[in-house]
Amino acid sequence: MMQIFRPEPLTDFSRPENAEAFRAALAKVESELGLKTPLVIGGKEIYTDDEIVSTNPANHRQVIGRSSKATREHAEMALEAAWKAFETWSRIPGVERARTLYKAAAILRRRKHEISAWIVKEAGKSWVEADADTAEAIDFLEYYGREMERYSRPQPLYPLPGEDSVLEYIPLGVGIIIPPWNFPVAILTGMTSGAFVAGNAVILKPASNTPIVAYKLFEILREAGVPDGVVNFLPGSGSEIGDFLVDHPKTRFVSFTGSLEVGVRIYERAAKVQPGQKWLKRVVTEMGGKDAIIVDETADLEAAAQGIVTSAFGFQGQKCSACSRAIVVDAVYDKVLELVIEKTKALKQGDPVDPTNVIGPLIDQGAYEKVLSYIEIGKREGRLVLGGEGDPTTGWYVKPTIFADVDPKGRIAQEEIFGPVLAFIRARDFDHALEIANDTIYGLTGSVYSKDRARIEKARKEFHVGNLYFNRKCTGAIVGVHPFGGFNMSGTNAKTGGPDYLGLFMQLKSSSEVL
C-alpha cells in the first residue's frame, strides 16, 4: 500500500549535534572545492576544455568547481541518447519508476547536510535556507513518486455494454529541463523527477551559476538506479545549446523556471513548428512575480511586520515568491513601516558559512549591478528609509533596502527586481490595497494580514494570485500542502507539488475493444 506523504522535517540548528554535523559537512565540501565535473550523455562522461567556472558569491575569488560546457554537437548527442532510453523507460510500469524516486529521496536524506553545504557555498544561502532547499527536494521525490502511483491506477470511465474501454496516461517523449539557480536542488529535483517519473527521458541543462551542486544531485539520481540516458546532464550557455534544444524538432516538451524575459522567449520559440516536427511542443513555465503583502488596521501588526521582513529579505529577496511590495492601509502605515525597519535592522549580513548571518550575498555581479540600478530608480520613485548600499569587495553584498511612499505605478512597484528591495505603498483602505495588489502583470504569491472575516473572504475571491496566504508570510510553499504556480505573466500555472503536475508531462490514450 502506498504510504501517506509527509513533508520532510527541517533541521533544528539550535541543537548542538545538528550544528556540529552541518559544520562537518561544510568542512567536507571545503576539502572538495575546485573539482571538475563532466557532461553525462547516455551514461557516458565527457570532459571538455571549455568550462563553466562556478565561484562563491560570498567570496567571488573562491572557485567552487569547473563544469564541462556542452556544444550543439553534445546537445544533438543527448537528444539521440534520450530518445533511445525513452524506448525502454517509457514501458516500465509507473509504480516501478516511482521506486527510483523513493531511493533517491533516501540517499538525499542521508546526504542532506552535505548537499545543503554545497548550496551554502555555491548559491550563498544561509544554513536555514539551504536546509529548506534540500528538504523540499526530498519532498518532491517522495510526493511525485506517490503521484505516479496514483496516475498509474485505472482511470474511471462509464461502462458501455459490449465494450472493454481503457483510459491511461502515457509519457510524452523527450524534454528539456531548464531550472533556476535560486533553488539549485529543490526546483531542479522537482522539475527533473516529475518529468522522468512520468516515463519521459530528459536533458537537464542546469543553471550556469550552480552547476556543481546540480551535478551532485545528478549523481544521486544515478546511484538511485535511474537508467543511463533517462537523465542527461548538459551544462551550457543558453545561446549555444538552450535555443538549439528548444527549437529542435525532436524536443517534445520544455520545462522552464526563471525570468519573464527568458520564459517568454522559450514560449515563443517552442511554438514554431520546425521542419520534420511531428507534434506541438508542450511548454511548462514559472516566470516570477511582483508579490505583495497587504496589511489592514485589524491585523496583528507585529506578526505582519515579521512576515514582511522574512518574505522580503529571506535569501536576499532572490525568490520568485518574495514580498517586494508591502501595501498597508493608511491607518497603520507608519506603525508597520516603523516595525519593519526595526526588524530589518536586526538582520545580520555576511558569509552564510557563519550561521548567525541570515542575509548573504547576491548570486553574481550581474545581479549586484541590476539591484543597485533599481535602487537608484527607487531613490527617484520613493523615500529611502533603510539600506541602499552595496559592497562588492569580497562578495556581492547589497544591504536590505526599504523605500517608503512608493507610487503603485512606479518601476520598483511593477518590475521584478530579484533582490533585497522592498517598496512600501500606502493604501486608502482595504479595497484600495486589493486594487493596488492586482495591478501588475504578475500573479504568483500574495498575503493578507487581517482579522476581518469579510475582508479575508473578499481577498480569497479577488486577490488574483496562484498562491494566497492569510496571516502568514508569502514565501515557503510546502510540497503537497501549497501547490505552487501563478497566473498571468507568472507562468503557466504548472502548480509544482500539486496533483496536476505530473499530468503536464503525459498524455491520455483511450482504447476500446468489442467483447
N, C-alpha and C positions, 0 to 999 in steps of 0.2 A: 504494500500500500504506500502511495506517495505521502511523504511526511509534510506536515504543515510548515510553510515558510515562516521563519522568524528572522528579523534583521540582526546583523552581526553587532554584538555589543562594542561600544567604543572603549578604548583603554583609559583607565583612571591613572593618570600620571602623578597624582598626589601620593600614590602608594610607592614606597621606595624601591620595591622589587621591580615594578614596571618601569620606573625611570632608569634604573640601573640596566635593565635589559635593553632599553632603547639606546642608551649611551654605548653599550657594547655593539649594537647594530650600526650605529654611526661610525664607530671605530673600524668595523669590518669594511664598511663602504669606503672610508678614507683610504684603507690599505689597497683598494682595488681601483682607485681613480686613475684615469688615463688609459683604460682598456680600449681596445678596438673591437668593434662588432661588425659582423658580416651582413650582407643581404642573404636571405634564405628563400630559394625558389625551388619548389618541388622537393624540399628536403636538402637541397644542395647549398652549402655555404659558399658564398662568393665574396672575396675581399677585393676592394677597389682602391686605386691610388687616389682618386678623388674622394674627399671625405667631408662629412658634416662635423664640425668641431663644436662640441657642446661644452659650455662654460657655466660656472656657478654664478647665478645672478647676484648673489650676496658678496661675491668676490670674483669679479669678472676676469681676473688673471689666472684663476684656477680652472684647469681643464678637467671636466668630468669624464669625458671619453670622446672617442672618434668613431663615428659611424660611417660605414661604407655607403657610397652615394650611387643610386641607380641611374642608368641611362634609359633611353627609349628602347634600346635593344633588350635590356633587362626586363622592362615592362612587358614587352611582347612575349618574352620567355615566361614571365609569370602568368600571363593570360593563358598560354598554352598549358602550363603545368596545372593551373587551377581547373580548367575545363576537363583535363584528364582525370584529376582527382574527383571532380564532381560526379563522374560516371559511376563510381563506386560508392562514394559517400552519400549521395542522394538516395541510394537504395537501402541504406542501413536504417532499420526502424528508429523512429524518433526517440523512443524510450532508451535505446542503446546509445544514441548520440548524446542524450541528456546526461548519461553517466560520465562522459568526459568532462562535463561542466562541474559535476559534483567532485570529481577527482581533482580538478584544477582548483576548486574552492578549498579543498582540504590542504593542498600544497601551499596555496597562498596564505591560508590561515596559519600554517606552521612558520611561514617566512614573513609574516605580517610586518614585524618591526624592521626587518632588512629592506623590504620593498618601500616602506614608509620613509626609511632613512635616505634611500635614493631620491625620493620625492623632495625631501628637505634640501638635499644638496643640488639637485638639478632644476627644480621648479621654484625653490625659495619659499616653500610652505613652512609654517610653524609645525611643531610636533603634533598639536591637536588637529590642525587642518590636514596634515599628511595622513595621520591615523584614520581620519574620517574618509579620506580618499580611498585608502586601501580597504576599509570596511565596506564601503559602497561597492567596490569591485567584487568582493566576496558575495555581497547581496545579489548583484546582477547574475553571477554564476548560479547561485542557488535558486533564485527566482525564475530565471529563464529555463533552467532545467525542468522545473516543475511545470512551467507553462508549456514546454514542448511535450511533456507527458499528457497534458490536457488537450492540446491540439491534435495529438495522435489518437485520441479516442474516436469512436464512431460519431459522426456528425448527425444530428437529428434531421429526419426527413419525414414527410407524411407518406404512409404506405399506400401503394396503388395495387389493387388485386391483380395478380398475374405477373408482376414485375418485382425484380430484386434490384433496388436502387441504392447506390453508394455515393456519398459526398465526402471527399477527402482533400486535405491540404497537401500540396506538393511544392517543392522548392522552386525558386526562380531560375537559378543558374550561378553565374559568376559575378561577383560585385566588388566594388571598390569601397574601402573603409578609410575615411579621412577624419581622424579625431583631432581634438584641440590639445594645446599644451597645458591648459589651466587645470584640468583633471586628468593628468597623464596616465593614470592607472584606471580610475573608475570609469570614465567615459569611454576610453579606449576598450576596456574589457567589455562593457555593456554593448557597445556598437558591434564589436567583433564577434562576441559569443552569441548574441542574438541572431546575427545573420547566419553563422555557420551551424548552430544547433538546429536551425530550421532546414538544414540539408544542403545549403549552398556552400560553395568554395569562395574564398575571398582573397583579395590583395590588400594587405594592411600597409597604408602609407602613413607612418607616424609623423607627428608634428616635429619640425626641424629643431625646435628648442628643447625637446625632451626625448630624443631617440634612444638614449641609453636605458632609462627606466622602461621604455616601451619594449626594448629587446629583452629585458629581464622578465617581463610579463609573457612575451612570446615564448621564452624558454620554459616557463611554467606550463603553457598550453601543450608544448611538445612532450614534456615529461608526463602530462596527464593522458597522453595517448591520442592526441589529435593527429590524424594521419598526414604524412608528407603531402604538400600541395593543397590541403584544405585551407590552411592559412599560410600565405606567402608574405614574407617580411620585406618591405621595399621602401626604405627611406629615400627621399629625393626631393628636388625642388618642384614647386607647383608648375613653373614654366617649362621644366624639362619633361617631367613624367605625369604631372597632375592633369593638365589639359589633354594630353595624349590619351590617358586612360579613360577620362570622362567622355571623350569624343569617340573612342574606339567602337567599331560595330559589334565586337564580341563582348562588350560590357553590358550586362543585363540590368544592373542597378547601381546606384551611387548612394552611400550613406555618409552625410557630412555634418559636422558640428563646428561652428566657427563664426566668422564675421558676416554681417549682412552683405558686404560688398562681394566677398568670395562666394557665399551661398547663392546669391542671385546669378552670378556668373556661371556657376555649375548648373543651376536650374535651366538657364537659357541654353547653354551648350548641349546639355543632355537631351533637350527637347528636339534637337535637329536630328533627323533620321539620316544616317550615313549610308553610303553605297554598301550593299551586302548585309545590312542590318535587318533582322527578322522580327523585331519587337519594338515597342515603345518603352524606353528605359524608365524604370521607376526611380524616383528621387526622394530621399528622406533627408530633411534638413532641420537643424536647430540653429538659429541665427542671432541670438542675443536679445537684449531688451533695454528698456529705459524705465526701470522698475520703481514704483512709488509706495511709500508707506503713508497712509492717511491717519491723522490723529485728530479726534474731536474733543470737546470740552468735558465729556463724561468719562474719558479714558483714565486708566491708571498711568499717570504721566511718567513716573519712574520706569515702569515696565516698557512704555512706549519709547522713551529715550534710549534705554538699553537695547531694545530691538532695533532701533535705527542705527546705533553705533555698530552693533555686531553685523548687521546686514550690509552696511555701507563700507566697513573697513576690514572685515574678515578677508584674508588673503589679498589685502591691499585693494579691495574692490574689483579684483580680476575674476569676477564671476558673472555669467550672463544673468543671474538672478539677483545680483547685488542691488541694494537700495541706493539709487543715485538721486532720488527726489524725495524729500520729506515735505509733504503737503499738510499743513497744520492750520486749523481754523483760528481766526483772529483772536478769539477769547483766551487761548492758551499758547499762542505762537511764541511769545517772548519767553515764557517759562520753559517750554520744551526746547527751544534753542539754547537757553542757558544750561539746561541739564545735559544736552548732547555735547556741547562744548566742554563742559566739566568732565564728562566721562571719556571723551576722546583724548583730552589732555593726559589722562591716566594711562593711556596705552603706551607701552614701551616698544621702540623700534630698533631693529638691529639684525644681525645674522641669526637666522632661525635655528641654527645649531644650538644656541642658548635658549632653553625652554621658557625663560622669562620674557623673551622678545616675541610678542604676539603679532607685531607688524614687521614684515620683512621687506624685500626689495620688489621692484617690478621685474618682469621677466627678461627684458633686454634693453638695449639702447634705443631702439625704435619706439618701444612702449614708453620709455622715460621721456623722450623728446615729445611724443604725442601728448602725454598727460600735461607736461609743462606748457605746451602750446594752448591746451584747453584752459589751464589756469590763467593764462594771460587774457584769454577771451572772457573768462569769468570775472576778471577784475573790471571789465567794462560793462558786464551784464548784472553784476550784483555787488554786494558788500562783503569783502574778505574779512572773516571773523576768526579764522584759525588756519594755520599752515601756509600753504602756497610756496613752499621752498623745496628744492631738490639738492641732493649731494651725490654726485657720481664718482667720488674719489675711489671708493673700494667696490661699491655695488650700486645698483640702480635704485637708489632710495628717493622717494618723494614723501614728504610728511602728509599725514591725513589732513585734508583741506576742506573747509566748510565755507560756502558762500550763503549769505542771508539776503532776503528780499529780492530773489531772482524772478525775473519775468517768466511766466509759464511758457512763453513763445521763444525765449532765448535759446541760443545754441546749447548751452550747458544744461538746459532743461529738456532738450529734444534729442540730442545726439548721444549715442553710447560712447562713453569715454574710456571705460575699462581700466579704471584706476581709482585711487582713494580721493575722489572729489564728490562732494555732496552738495546739492542745491536745495536750500530751504525756500519754500514757496508759501506765501500767505494766502489763505482762502477766506472768503467772507463767512461761509458756513459749510455744513457738511455737503450739501448738494453741489456747491461750487467746487469743493475739494474733489468730489467724484468726477465732475466735468473736466477739471484740470488733469486728473489722473488718466482719463481715457483719451486725452488729446495728444497722442503721439502715434507714430506709425507702428509701434511695437505693441505686444500684448502677452508678455511672458509671465512675470510674477507680480504680485501686489499684496499688500497687507493693510488691514484696518484695525486701529485701536479704538474701541468704543464699548460702552456698556449699554448702549441704547439698542434694544432688540429690533425695533423698526428700521433703524439705520443699517444694522448688520444684514437684515434680510434684503433691504434695498440694494446694498452693495453686492450681495450674493447674486442678485439678478442683473445688475447693471455695470459692475466693475468688470470690464471686458479683458480678462487675462486668463491664461490657461491654468495657472496655479495661484489660488487666492487663499490667504490665511487671515484669521481673525485673532487679534490679541496675542500674536507671536511674530517673530521675525519672518522676512520674506525669502530667506535662504534656507538651505538644509533640507531639501526634499528627500524623503526616505523611500527607497525602492519598495514597491508593493503597498505603500501607505499613501504616498503623494505622487501618483504617476505624473511625469514631468514633460512639459512641452507647451508651447504657446500659440497664440493666434496672430493674425495679420502678418507683419514682416518679421515676426519672431520665428517663423518656420512653418513646417507642415503639420504641426500638432502631433508629432510622432508619439508622444507620451511614453518615453522610456520608463521602464519599471512598472508598466501597466499591462492590462490583459489584452490589449490590441496590438502590442508592439511586434510580436513575432509574426503576426499576420501580414505585416508590411513586407516581409521577405518570403512570402509564399503566395500561391495562387490556388483557387479552388477548382477541383476537377469533379465533374459529375459523370457517373456511368450507370447504365441500367441494362438489365438482362431480362428478356422474356422467359418466364418459367414454363 
